[in-house]
Amino acid sequence: MLTTNTIDRQDFREAMSRFAAAVLLVTTDGPAGRRGVTVSAACSVSDDPATMLVCLNQGSVHNRRFSDNGNFAVNVLSVDSERLARAFSGEGGLSLDERFALGAWERRATGAPLLADALVAFDCRMIENRVVATHHVMIGTVEAMRFGPKAPSLLYRDRLYHQL
């Protein structure tokens, strides 16, 4: 059933800015090329099988690389990774190669880049990808994980970075 949404877009964005979220770096690599994006919209779906969900803005044509590659990694950032989060969000206008040069990367099962100093990184094989409103909603099974150091998490709230 199709309904009409009467919520003002800017009001909704303001409301969501008050929602504290972990800062994540979502990456992919494969035949379509490498890509990395800073996001806060990701979560687990299930633990049996281990499954993750990520939302990416469809406004960037480069985000199609995720579905074309069929993989993604969810890298959970620590407070020490704020510079990386800013770079992958587009601040500073760095090229893709310059952004990736800011971190050390590993690869596991799918070939998606895993950040070596992420608190934890989930290597996912995409099982579903659909457009919902303005975003690609990607769902993937976790094929491998990489645990990093225990450290304070980088959070995003009120359009600012914070630590927990």
N, C-alpha and C positions, 0 to 999 in steps of 0.2 A: 504494500500500500504506500503510495507516494504522498508525503505530507509537505506542507509549506513551512519552512523554517522562518520564524519571525524574530530570531535573535540577531541583533546587530553584530556584524563581523568584528568591528573594533572593540565593542564591549566584550565579546567572547575572547578575543586576543588578550585584553586586559585581565580578564578573569583567569585565563590560563597562565598568565605571567606570574600569578601568585601561587602556582602549583610547583612546589620544589621538585626537581627531577635530577637524576644522575646525568652527567655529561658523558656522552658516548661518541666514539669515533667509529663510523661504519665504513668498511672498506670492501673492495672487490678487485679481482684481477682475473684475466683470462683472455680469450680471443678478442673480446670487444675492447680491451684495454683496462688500465688501472683507474680507480676512482676512490676518493675518500671524502666523507661528509661528516661534519659535527651535527649530532642530533640529541634530542632528549626524549623522543617518542619511540620507545622500545620497551619490550617486556617479555617475560616468559609466557608461554601458552600452556605448556604441559611438561611434566617430568618423565612421562612414559608414553611415547618416546620424548626425549628432551627436544623441545621445540621453542623457537624464538619468533617474535613479531617485531618488525621495524616499519616505521612510516617515514617516507621520503617525499619531499615536495616534488611534484611533477613539473614544476616550472623550469627546471634545468634539463635540457635535452641530454646532458651527460649522465644523468641518473639512470638512463636506460641501460647503461653498461651493467648495472646490477642484474637485471633480468636477462640480458644477453649472455652474461657470463654464467648465470645460474648459481651464483654463490655470493655469500657476504660474511664478513666477520663483524662481530659486535665487540668493540674494545672499550672496557670501562676505565675511565680516566681518573687519575689521582690529582690532587691539588698541584702537584709538580708539573702537570701536563697542560696547564692553562694556555701557555704559548701555542702548543700544538692545536688545542681546541679552537683558539682564535684563528690560527692560520687556515685550518680546514673549514672554518665557517666563512672564509673569504676575506677576513681582515688582512690588510697589508698587500693584497693583490699579488701574492706569490703564485708562481706557476705550480702545476701539479708536481713536477719533479722537485721543486724547492720545498714544497710542503712535506713530501715523503722524506726528504733529506733531513728533516728535523727530528726524525725518530729512527730507532732500530727496529727492523721487521723480521718476522719469521713466517714460515708457511707450514701448514700441517696438511690435513686431508683434502681440502677443496682447492687450495692455491690462493685463497683470499689472504691478504696481508694481516698478520697478527702483530700488534705492538708489543715489543719485548718487555716494556715496563708498565704495561696495563695492569690494573689490579686483577683483572681476569679478562680473558678473550675467548669468545665463542666462535668457532669456525662452523659455518652453516651452509648446507646445501639447500637451495631454494626449492620448495615444493608447491608454493602458490604465490602469485603476484597479481594483484588487481588494483584498478584505480577506484578510489573512493573519494569523491569530491575533488579536492586539490592535491591529493597525495596518492603515491603508490604504497600499497600495504603489502609488505613482503613477509612471507612465513617460510621458515626454514628449519629443517631438522639439524640438530647439533651433531656434527661428525667428530669434532675434537674440541678440547679446551686447553687453555694455557693459563696456569695460575702465576701471578706475579707477586710482588712484595705486598705485605699488608701495610697500608698507609691511608691517610684521610682521603675520602672521596671528593671529587670535584662536583659541585652542584650548581644548578642554574635556577634562579628565582628572582622575580622583579627585574628581569633583563640584566642581571649581574651574576658573576661567578662568585661562589661561596665554597667553604670547605665544611666537611662533616667528619 
